[in-house]
Each structure stands twice: as structure tokens, then as C-alpha cells.
């Protein structure tokens, strides 16, 4: 699994999409499925945290503009 901490949200979503597509591919094997699932789960959690942080940043900027 690669480190995605420096990746953009879009890059993480693209990687997650590829992981999800793997489950429907001919490359699917039960032996690898658990590792792929864990990787996808971790990536989804990172994306969720990134989006939450971005939402908070947007709300702060919006509040600043509302005060002007």
C-alpha cells in the first residue's frame, strides 16, 4: 500500500475507484481481497477526514466574508 497523505483528494478518490474496480475484475482472488479491502477502507477514511477538514476551512472563509 502506498502512502496517500500527500495526495490530493481527487488522487485518493481515483485510487479508491481503482481498488473498488479490482473487486469486479478478472484479477480478483480471495487471497488478496482482504488486503485490498483494508487498503480501500483506510483510503476512504483518509478521504473522509480530508473532506471534513476542507469543509471546515470553507466554513471559516465563509464566516470571514460574511463579516465584511
Secondary structure, 3 states (H helix, E strand, C coil): CCCCCCCCHHHHHHHHHHHHHHHCCCCCCHHHHHHHHHHHHHHHHHHHHHHHHHHHHHHHHHHHHHHC
